[in-house]
Amino acid sequence: MSLFASRAVRELEGIIREIEINLSNNYKEPAHNARKKLGERTEALFAAGKLSEKAYRRFHTEYERYTEMMKDYRH
């Protein structure tokens, strides 16, 4: 995390940390919830103009990566 990152970027990086922690502890439902939150917040922050195009692409790619990784995870 960059010291000079925007509040929006720091928020999304925090959600990614939440996903990683849940995955490392095999907490599937909380990991799915955090992944969903990442997608929703990425879209909302971009729509509100609080996220640059470059940052949007970065976090949207992360969301897609986690979606693909977790597609076979069941509760």
ABEGO torsion letter per residue (X at the ends): XBAABBAAAAAAAAAAAAAAAAAAAGBAAAAAAAAAAAAAAAAAAAAAGABBAAAAAAAAAAAAAAAAAAAABBX
